[in-house]
């Protein structure tokens, strides 16, 4: 993977130019005295569509023990103040 490497002064001077490249998918590595300090990359857009319900239907079964009460020592550990 090839990244664009620039120094801080170059980033300040030509930020708009480099932002256009980032929007197109480029990644920019900003360096201070040739040491990388910041990576600028595009943000992955969120989808506006809601996730469908039931994507995992039939892939697993909830065992009957899941609905049974927890053992007293485990319940007690939830309320224990000393750690």
Phi and psi in degrees as GROMACS dihedral restraints (atoms count N, CA, C in turn):
[ dihedral_restraints ]
;  ai    aj    ak    al  type     phi  dphi    fc
    3     4     5     6     1   -97.9    20    10
    4     5     6     7     1   128.1    20    10
    6     7     8     9     1  -113.0    20    10
    7     8     9    10     1   153.2    20    10
    9    10    11    12     1   -82.5    20    10
   10    11    12    13     1   125.9    20    10
   12    13    14    15     1  -107.7    20    10
   13    14    15    16     1   125.2    20    10
   15    16    17    18     1  -136.1    20    10
   16    17    18    19     1   160.2    20    10
   18    19    20    21     1   -92.3    20    10
   19    20    21    22     1   170.4    20    10
   21    22    23    24     1   -61.1    20    10
   22    23    24    25     1   -42.6    20    10
   24    25    26    27     1   -61.3    20    10
   25    26    27    28     1   -41.5    20    10
   27    28    29    30     1   -64.2    20    10
   28    29    30    31     1   -39.7    20    10
   30    31    32    33     1   -63.8    20    10
   31    32    33    34     1   -42.5    20    10
   33    34    35    36     1   -64.4    20    10
   34    35    36    37     1   -43.5    20    10
   36    37    38    39     1   -69.1    20    10
   37    38    39    40     1   -38.7    20    10
   39    40    41    42     1  -122.7    20    10
   40    41    42    43     1    38.1    20    10
   42    43    44    45     1   -57.3    20    10
   43    44    45    46     1   -44.4    20    10
   45    46    47    48     1   -60.5    20    10
   46    47    48    49     1   -41.8    20    10
   48    49    50    51     1   -62.6    20    10
   49    50    51    52     1   -43.8    20    10
   51    52    53    54     1   -73.8    20    10
   52    53    54    55     1   -31.3    20    10
   54    55    56    57     1   -63.8    20    10
   55    56    57    58     1   -37.5    20    10
   57    58    59    60     1   -62.1    20    10
   58    59    60    61     1   -38.8    20    10
   60    61    62    63     1   -67.9    20    10
   61    62    63    64     1   -38.9    20    10
   63    64    65    66     1   -63.7    20    10
   64    65    66    67     1   -43.5    20    10
   66    67    68    69     1   -59.6    20    10
   67    68    69    70     1   -31.6    20    10
   69    70    71    72     1   -81.6    20    10
   70    71    72    73     1    -1.9    20    10
   72    73    74    75     1   114.8    20    10
   73    74    75    76     1    -5.9    20    10
   75    76    77    78     1   -71.7    20    10
   76    77    78    79     1   155.7    20    10
   78    79    80    81     1  -116.0    20    10
   79    80    81    82     1   135.8    20    10
   81    82    83    84     1  -117.2    20    10
   82    83    84    85     1   133.9    20    10
   84    85    86    87     1  -107.8    20    10
   85    86    87    88     1   116.5    20    10
   87    88    89    90     1   -95.6    20    10
   88    89    90    91     1   128.9    20    10
   90    91    92    93     1  -115.9    20    10
   91    92    93    94     1   150.0    20    10
   93    94    95    96     1  -118.4    20    10
   94    95    96    97     1   113.3    20    10
   96    97    98    99     1    55.3    20    10
   97    98    99   100     1    45.2    20    10
   99   100   101   102     1    65.6    20    10
  100   101   102   103     1    15.9    20    10
  102   103   104   105     1  -111.1    20    10
  103   104   105   106     1   120.8    20    10
  105   106   107   108     1   -60.1    20    10
  106   107   108   109     1   131.6    20    10
  108   109   110   111     1  -124.7    20    10
  109   110   111   112     1   -25.6    20    10
  111   112   113   114     1  -144.1    20    10
  112   113   114   115     1   140.9    20    10
  114   115   116   117     1  -116.3    20    10
  115   116   117   118     1   128.1    20    10
  117   118   119   120     1  -110.7    20    10
  118   119   120   121     1   123.2    20    10
  120   121   122   123     1  -140.9    20    10
  121   122   123   124     1   160.7    20    10
  123   124   125   126     1   -67.9    20    10
  124   125   126   127     1   150.0    20    10
  126   127   128   129     1   -87.4    20    10
  127   128   129   130     1   134.0    20    10
  129   130   131   132     1   -75.3    20    10
  130   131   132   133     1   122.4    20    10
  132   133   134   135     1   -68.3    20    10
  133   134   135   136     1   144.6    20    10
  135   136   137   138     1   -79.0    20    10
  136   137   138   139     1   147.2    20    10
  138   139   140   141     1   -83.9    20    10
  139   140   141   142     1   146.1    20    10
  141   142   143   144     1   -90.7    20    10
  142   143   144   145     1    -7.3    20    10
  144   145   146   147     1   -83.4    20    10
  145   146   147   148     1   135.5    20    10
  147   148   149   150     1   -69.9    20    10
  148   149   150   151     1   149.0    20    10
  150   151   152   153     1   -69.9    20    10
  151   152   153   154     1   136.4    20    10
  153   154   155   156     1   -69.3    20    10
  154   155   156   157     1   146.1    20    10
  156   157   158   159     1   -82.1    20    10
  157   158   159   160     1   141.0    20    10
  159   160   161   162     1    89.9    20    10
  160   161   162   163     1    23.3    20    10
  162   163   164   165     1   -63.2    20    10
  163   164   165   166     1   -29.4    20    10
  165   166   167   168     1  -102.4    20    10
  166   167   168   169     1    13.7    20    10
  168   169   170   171     1   -58.1    20    10
  169   170   171   172     1   127.5    20    10
  171   172   173   174     1    84.3    20    10
  172   173   174   175     1    -2.8    20    10
  174   175   176   177     1   -85.7    20    10
  175   176   177   178     1   -20.0    20    10
  177   178   179   180     1  -152.9    20    10
  178   179   180   181     1   161.4    20    10
  180   181   182   183     1  -119.4    20    10
  181   182   183   184     1   137.7    20    10
  183   184   185   186     1   -85.0    20    10
  184   185   186   187     1   120.5    20    10
  186   187   188   189     1   -69.6    20    10
  187   188   189   190     1   154.4    20    10
  189   190   191   192     1   -61.1    20    10
  190   191   192   193     1   -30.9    20    10
  192   193   194   195     1   -62.1    20    10
  193   194   195   196     1   -21.4    20    10
  195   196   197   198     1   -58.0    20    10
  196   197   198   199     1   -34.8    20    10
  198   199   200   201     1   -89.9    20    10
  199   200   201   202     1    -3.3    20    10
  201   202   203   204     1   -79.7    20    10
  202   203   204   205     1   151.9    20    10
  204   205   206   207     1   -62.1    20    10
  205   206   207   208     1   150.2    20    10
  207   208   209   210     1   -71.7    20    10
  208   209   210   211     1   153.6    20    10
  210   211   212   213     1   -62.0    20    10
  211   212   213   214     1   149.6    20    10
  213   214   215   216     1   -56.1    20    10
  214   215   216   217     1   -37.4    20    10
  216   217   218   219     1   -66.0    20    10
  217   218   219   220     1   -33.3    20    10
  219   220   221   222     1   -73.1    20    10
  220   221   222   223     1   -42.0    20    10
  222   223   224   225     1   -59.3    20    10
  223   224   225   226     1   -43.8    20    10
  225   226   227   228     1   -60.4    20    10
  226   227   228   229     1   -36.7    20    10
  228   229   230   231     1   -65.2    20    10
  229   230   231   232     1   -24.1    20    10
  231   232   233   234     1   -71.3    20    10
  232   233   234   235     1   -27.8    20    10
  234   235   236   237     1  -105.9    20    10
  235   236   237   238     1     1.5    20    10
  237   238   239   240     1   -71.0    20    10
  238   239   240   241     1   131.6    20    10
  240   241   242   243     1   -86.7    20    10
  241   242   243   244     1   -31.7    20    10
  243   244   245   246     1   -83.3    20    10
  244   245   246   247     1   131.6    20    10
